[in-house]
Amino acid sequence: MVLLAQLDATTPSNWWWFTLTSGPALWLMGFAVLCLGVLLYLGLRLRAVSAGVRKAPVKQRLSDDSGVAMIEFVLVTPILLIVTLLLIQTMLVFTGLFYVQYSAFAAARTAIVQIPTVSTEPTNELMPSEGSDKFDAIRSAAVLGVLPVSGRESGSSVASSTLVSGIGQVFAAQGRSEPNWVNELLGQRLNYAINHTEVALQRVYSGENAGSVNFEPVDSYTLFSPKEAISVVVRHEFALTVPLASRVFSAVGESGTYSPAGRSGDSPGPPGQWTVIESRAILTNEGIDRRLPEAPEVPRR
């Protein structure tokens, strides 16, 4: 499943509203309403069956059709459980859609601020690969944006060690001991976010038809113009963690498996499932060079 939401460059502060009204969000909300309706019907049906069994006379309970109510109860209960799990997974995916869209907005905001700076590349120039200070900052913004909804993956990296150490120093400065989630959860979530998040930059052009927009991937050294629209696409492999329901979501569209991290000292559990959530944000480059030219050398008398 590839859920795609797009943020308009003209209203960057309302990214949450565009996410809420996007096609994937409306689809997820409709599916959630359907699950709620099924749950309500099944709940009322179970209540009626239970009430009928309790109120029935002893002789009627022992009659030939006394097992019908029990059979109906047994048949309805698994369906009720499965629909409940589907509803929980739907809401988690809905939450992930918001975080991935926010991640795209954060990455785009970082891009339009970092590209005009002078670092490993001159002003308004970018090499979209690891090792570029500008691209690394853009990708870091995207990774941190999806960190709260990331899965767990074991392993060690400089980024995860630095983050865990920094959070530990914050608690130490306050004279408090580190919570268990700092060492057990934070680094594993960051590892997953780093390994399962992709960031791509695109140039934006007006299409041949009125109102149409074309995108050109930025895959080599690129010079951007001041006030040029820049598109950032964040593609995150969202971890599906609800039993049974995860297989339903991972069975639709692009998906895969990963090795989830266990608790400290435990071996990883069975392969986890993920599905792709992809979001795009388009913002305007702030690449106007405001530096003044060097003053000319004027002979003094």
WOFENDA-V340419 format. One line per field, one symbol per residue. ss: DSSP state (h for helix, s for strand, l for the rest). psi: psi as a letter, one per 20 degrees, with the letter a starting at -180 (. if undefined). burial: + if it has 16 or more other ideal C-beta (glycine too) atoms within 10 Angstrom, else -. A space follows every 50 residues. Layout:
# WOFENDA-V340419
ss = ???
psi = ???
burial = ???
This chain:
# WOFENDA-V340419
ss = lsssssslhhhhhhhhhhhhllhhhhhhhhhhhhhhhhhhhhhhhhhhhh hhhhhllhhhhlllllhhhhhhhhhhhhhhhhhhhhhhhhhhhhhhhhhh hhhhhhhhhhhhhhllllllllllssllllllhhhhhhhhhhhhhhhhhl lllllllhhhhhhhhhhhhhhhhllllllhhhhhhhhhhhhhhhhlssss ssssssllllllsssssllllsslllllssssssssssssllllhhhhhh llllsssslllllllllllllsssssssssssssllllllllllllllll l
psi = poopqppqiimhikhhghghjrghghghhghgggggggggghghghgggg hhhhiqrghhhjrhjhigggghghhhghgggghghggghghghgghgghh ghggggghhhgihhhirodiqrpjqpomrqhphghhhghhggghhjghjq apprrqrhgggggggghhhghhhjkqqpqhighhgghhghgghgikpqpp qqqpqprhqpiqpqppqnjrppoqqpkqppppppopnppoipqghhhghi iobpaarroqqrrpiqqqaqprqqqpppqpporpplkpojpqqqpqoppq .
burial = +-+++++----+--+--+++-+-++--+---+--+--++--+------+- ------------------+--+---+---+--++++++++-+++-+++++ ++++++++++++++++----+-++++++---+-++-+++++++++++-++ +++-----++--++--+--------------+---+++++++++-++-++ +++-----------+--+---+-+----++++++++++++++--++-+++ ----+--++++----------++++++++++++++++------------- -
